[in-house]
Protein backbone atom coordinates (compact mmCIF):
# COMPACT_ATOMS: atom_id res chain seq x y z
CA UNK A 1 0.00 0.00 0.00
CA UNK A 2 1.22 3.44 -0.81
CA UNK A 3 0.38 5.27 2.45
CA UNK A 4 -0.23 3.22 5.62
CA UNK A 5 -2.53 5.93 7.05
CA UNK A 6 -4.84 6.13 4.03
CA UNK A 7 -7.34 3.56 2.83
CA UNK A 8 -6.04 1.20 0.14
CA UNK A 9 -6.93 1.99 -3.45
CA UNK A 10 -7.35 0.21 -6.75
CA UNK A 11 -3.68 0.95 -7.44
CA UNK A 12 -2.80 -0.97 -4.28
CA UNK A 13 -4.81 -3.95 -5.54
CA UNK A 14 -2.97 -3.82 -8.88
CA UNK A 15 0.37 -3.60 -7.08
CA UNK A 16 -0.50 -6.60 -4.90
CA UNK A 17 -1.67 -8.55 -7.97
CA UNK A 18 1.64 -7.79 -9.70
CA UNK A 19 3.59 -8.90 -6.62
CA UNK A 20 1.56 -12.14 -6.56
CA UNK A 21 2.33 -12.78 -10.23
CA UNK A 22 6.05 -12.20 -9.62
CA UNK A 23 5.94 -14.54 -6.61
CA UNK A 24 4.25 -17.23 -8.71
CA UNK A 25 6.97 -16.95 -11.35
CA UNK A 26 9.75 -17.13 -8.74
CA UNK A 27 8.15 -20.15 -7.11
CA UNK A 28 7.84 -21.94 -10.43
CA UNK A 29 11.44 -21.14 -11.31
CA UNK A 30 12.63 -22.46 -7.94
CA UNK A 31 10.62 -25.66 -8.39
CA UNK A 32 11.91 -26.19 -11.93
CA UNK A 33 15.53 -25.84 -10.81
CA UNK A 34 15.32 -27.50 -7.39
CA UNK A 35 18.33 -29.47 -6.24
CA UNK A 36 16.44 -31.88 -3.99
CA UNK A 37 13.39 -32.38 -1.79
CA UNK A 38 14.58 -29.89 0.84
CA UNK A 39 15.83 -27.16 -1.50
CA UNK A 40 15.84 -23.95 0.58
CA UNK A 41 15.12 -21.85 -2.52
CA UNK A 42 11.80 -23.65 -2.97
CA UNK A 43 10.92 -23.12 0.69
CA UNK A 44 11.78 -19.43 0.47
CA UNK A 45 9.80 -19.01 -2.74
CA UNK A 46 6.88 -20.85 -1.15
CA UNK A 47 6.88 -18.43 1.79
CA UNK A 48 7.08 -15.41 -0.52
CA UNK A 49 4.21 -16.76 -2.62
CA UNK A 50 2.11 -17.35 0.48
CA UNK A 51 2.77 -13.83 1.77
CA UNK A 52 2.04 -12.26 -1.63
CA UNK A 53 -1.22 -14.16 -1.87
CA UNK A 54 -2.32 -13.10 1.61
CA UNK A 55 -1.44 -9.46 0.85
CA UNK A 56 -3.43 -9.58 -2.39
CA UNK A 57 -6.37 -11.27 -0.70
CA UNK A 58 -6.46 -8.64 2.05
CA UNK A 59 -6.24 -5.58 -0.19
CA UNK A 60 -8.72 -7.03 -2.70
CA UNK A 61 -11.24 -7.43 0.09
CA UNK A 62 -10.47 -4.04 1.63
CA UNK A 63 -10.93 -2.15 -1.64
CA UNK A 64 -13.57 -4.16 -3.52
CA UNK A 65 -15.17 -6.32 -0.80
CA UNK A 66 -14.26 -9.30 -2.99
CA UNK A 67 -12.75 -12.68 -2.15
CA UNK A 68 -10.73 -15.22 -4.14
CA UNK A 69 -11.99 -18.75 -4.81
CA UNK A 70 -9.26 -20.43 -2.76
CA UNK A 71 -7.56 -20.12 0.60
CA UNK A 72 -4.36 -20.97 2.43
CA UNK A 73 -4.58 -24.22 4.37
CA UNK A 74 -2.53 -24.10 7.54
CA UNK A 75 -0.37 -27.08 8.55
CA UNK A 76 -2.60 -27.94 11.52
CA UNK A 77 -5.63 -28.01 9.20
CA UNK A 78 -3.77 -30.44 6.93
CA UNK A 79 -3.07 -32.67 9.92
CA UNK A 80 -6.77 -32.58 10.89
CA UNK A 81 -7.82 -33.43 7.33
CA UNK A 82 -5.42 -36.38 7.24
CA UNK A 83 -6.78 -37.61 10.58
CA UNK A 84 -10.35 -37.31 9.24
CA UNK A 85 -9.40 -39.28 6.11
CA UNK A 86 -7.80 -41.98 8.27
CA UNK A 87 -10.95 -42.17 10.42
CA UNK A 88 -13.16 -42.46 7.33
CA UNK A 89 -10.99 -45.24 5.92
CA UNK A 90 -11.15 -47.10 9.24
CA UNK A 91 -14.94 -46.77 9.29
CA UNK A 92 -15.20 -48.12 5.74
CA UNK A 93 -13.01 -51.08 6.66
CA UNK A 94 -15.15 -51.73 9.74
CA UNK A 95 -18.33 -51.59 7.63
CA UNK A 96 -16.84 -54.03 5.13
CA UNK A 97 -15.80 -56.38 7.95
CA UNK A 98 -19.31 -56.25 9.43
CA UNK A 99 -20.79 -57.32 6.08
CA UNK A 100 -18.75 -60.54 6.28
CA UNK A 101 -20.43 -61.64 9.51
CA UNK A 102 -23.91 -62.99 10.03
CA UNK A 103 -25.83 -62.03 13.15
CA UNK A 104 -26.95 -65.37 14.56
CA UNK A 105 -29.98 -63.79 16.26
CA UNK A 106 -31.23 -62.48 12.92
CA UNK A 107 -30.90 -65.92 11.33
CA UNK A 108 -32.75 -67.68 14.17
CA UNK A 109 -35.61 -65.17 14.07
CA UNK A 110 -35.98 -65.13 10.26
CA UNK A 111 -39.46 -66.18 9.04
CA UNK A 112 -38.22 -68.69 6.45
CA UNK A 113 -36.04 -70.62 8.88
CA UNK A 114 -36.85 -74.28 9.38
CA UNK A 115 -36.33 -75.60 12.87
CA UNK A 116 -34.64 -78.97 13.06
CA UNK A 117 -35.73 -81.22 15.85
C-alpha positions as CSV (number, residue, x, y, z in Angstrom):
1,X,0.0,0.0,0.0
2,X,1.2,3.4,-0.8
3,X,0.4,5.3,2.5
4,X,-0.2,3.2,5.6
5,X,-2.5,5.9,7.1
6,X,-4.8,6.1,4.0
7,X,-7.3,3.6,2.8
8,X,-6.0,1.2,0.1
9,X,-6.9,2.0,-3.5
10,X,-7.3,0.2,-6.7
11,X,-3.7,1.0,-7.4
12,X,-2.8,-1.0,-4.3
13,X,-4.8,-4.0,-5.5
14,X,-3.0,-3.8,-8.9
15,X,0.4,-3.6,-7.1
16,X,-0.5,-6.6,-4.9
17,X,-1.7,-8.5,-8.0
18,X,1.6,-7.8,-9.7
19,X,3.6,-8.9,-6.6
20,X,1.6,-12.1,-6.6
21,X,2.3,-12.8,-10.2
22,X,6.0,-12.2,-9.6
23,X,5.9,-14.5,-6.6
24,X,4.2,-17.2,-8.7
25,X,7.0,-17.0,-11.4
26,X,9.7,-17.1,-8.7
27,X,8.2,-20.1,-7.1
28,X,7.8,-21.9,-10.4
29,X,11.4,-21.1,-11.3
30,X,12.6,-22.5,-7.9
31,X,10.6,-25.7,-8.4
32,X,11.9,-26.2,-11.9
33,X,15.5,-25.8,-10.8
34,X,15.3,-27.5,-7.4
35,X,18.3,-29.5,-6.2
36,X,16.4,-31.9,-4.0
37,X,13.4,-32.4,-1.8
38,X,14.6,-29.9,0.8
39,X,15.8,-27.2,-1.5
40,X,15.8,-23.9,0.6
41,X,15.1,-21.8,-2.5
42,X,11.8,-23.6,-3.0
43,X,10.9,-23.1,0.7
44,X,11.8,-19.4,0.5
45,X,9.8,-19.0,-2.7
46,X,6.9,-20.9,-1.2
47,X,6.9,-18.4,1.8
48,X,7.1,-15.4,-0.5
49,X,4.2,-16.8,-2.6
50,X,2.1,-17.4,0.5
51,X,2.8,-13.8,1.8
52,X,2.0,-12.3,-1.6
53,X,-1.2,-14.2,-1.9
54,X,-2.3,-13.1,1.6
55,X,-1.4,-9.5,0.8
56,X,-3.4,-9.6,-2.4
57,X,-6.4,-11.3,-0.7
58,X,-6.5,-8.6,2.0
59,X,-6.2,-5.6,-0.2
60,X,-8.7,-7.0,-2.7
61,X,-11.2,-7.4,0.1
62,X,-10.5,-4.0,1.6
63,X,-10.9,-2.2,-1.6
64,X,-13.6,-4.2,-3.5
65,X,-15.2,-6.3,-0.8
66,X,-14.3,-9.3,-3.0
67,X,-12.7,-12.7,-2.1
68,X,-10.7,-15.2,-4.1
69,X,-12.0,-18.8,-4.8
70,X,-9.3,-20.4,-2.8
71,X,-7.6,-20.1,0.6
72,X,-4.4,-21.0,2.4
73,X,-4.6,-24.2,4.4
74,X,-2.5,-24.1,7.5
75,X,-0.4,-27.1,8.6
76,X,-2.6,-27.9,11.5
77,X,-5.6,-28.0,9.2
78,X,-3.8,-30.4,6.9
79,X,-3.1,-32.7,9.9
80,X,-6.8,-32.6,10.9
81,X,-7.8,-33.4,7.3
82,X,-5.4,-36.4,7.2
83,X,-6.8,-37.6,10.6
84,X,-10.3,-37.3,9.2
85,X,-9.4,-39.3,6.1
86,X,-7.8,-42.0,8.3
87,X,-10.9,-42.2,10.4
88,X,-13.2,-42.5,7.3
89,X,-11.0,-45.2,5.9
90,X,-11.1,-47.1,9.2
91,X,-14.9,-46.8,9.3
92,X,-15.2,-48.1,5.7
93,X,-13.0,-51.1,6.7
94,X,-15.1,-51.7,9.7
95,X,-18.3,-51.6,7.6
96,X,-16.8,-54.0,5.1
97,X,-15.8,-56.4,8.0
98,X,-19.3,-56.3,9.4
99,X,-20.8,-57.3,6.1
100,X,-18.8,-60.5,6.3
101,X,-20.4,-61.6,9.5
102,X,-23.9,-63.0,10.0
103,X,-25.8,-62.0,13.2
104,X,-27.0,-65.4,14.6
105,X,-30.0,-63.8,16.3
106,X,-31.2,-62.5,12.9
107,X,-30.9,-65.9,11.3
108,X,-32.7,-67.7,14.2
109,X,-35.6,-65.2,14.1
110,X,-36.0,-65.1,10.3
111,X,-39.5,-66.2,9.0
112,X,-38.2,-68.7,6.4
113,X,-36.0,-70.6,8.9
114,X,-36.8,-74.3,9.4
115,X,-36.3,-75.6,12.9
116,X,-34.6,-79.0,13.1
117,X,-35.7,-81.2,15.9
